[in-house]
Amino acid sequence: MASLLYVCVRPEIGAADAEHASFRRALGADVVDRLNLLEEPLDVARLQGYRGVVVGGSPFNVSDAVKSAEQLRVEADLADLARAAIAGDVAVFFTCFSIGVVTRMLGGEVVTDTPEAASATVIDATPAAATDPVFGPSGPALTVFTAHKESAAAVPPGAVLLATNTACPVQAYRVGTHLYAAQFHPEPTPRDFADRMTFYRTTGYFDPDEFDAVQQQVLAASVTEGAALLRRFAETFAGAQPAAESSSSDTRSRR
């Protein structure tokens, strides 16, 4: 069993496979096990073998007026995962859609008036981030990839704000010592993010008529701090050994 687990919540298998590979590269680990919550419900007891969990993105939104039974189950499982992290049972780095699940579980509000289109953007670290083992070494500003339709209206009860910007005031926070939540996508390289855009060309994250221009802007971006955050998360909680960046084999172990 690998010491790291990627939790998949994307219905699009091609995008999910690519995201898994992106996380593995960013985390610096040859093997990152995969749990697809769309296929297998969460068993919190099985998390005990992992010292670090990362949750990928999804086209789901917690603010959706109508939700399928599948989405409702995924949200419930992610809330259980957050509770396990708050209890210190396992370290979890939530991203994208799942920060909304965590925010609501904590009693916060998720709104749709601070969206960000698919792009590279600069976020500012807060004073609290300076002493955080994951965010602190990144310094006062980080360039990361964003693409979302909803976000937290404010830092939820019990959370410590770690990163912000004008467009989306709640970019990242920590709860206790083992739960990290980020609105942005920390794992993709510019090439990864540009390729991911093809799966969501007509889903509202950017003007589909401007696809080529947006993709070129993404490819031209210099984005490295997201991967650095994940690497430090792995070093802090999982003791993951760096893997060759050039490795292209997908040695994943499915659960």
Secondary structure, 3 states (H helix, E strand, C coil): CCCEEEEECCCCHHHHHHHHHHHHHHHCCCCCEEEECCCCCCCHHHHHHCCEEEECCCCCCCCCCCCCHHHHHHHHHHHHHHHHHHCCCCCEEEECHHHHHHHHHCCCCEECCCCEEEEEEEEEECHHHHHCCCCHHHCCEEEEEEEECCEECCCCCCEEEEEECCCCCCCEEEECCCEEEECCECCCCHHHHHHHHHHHCCCCCCCHHHHHHHHHHHHHCCCCHHHHHHHHHHHHHCCCCCCCCCCCCCCCCEC
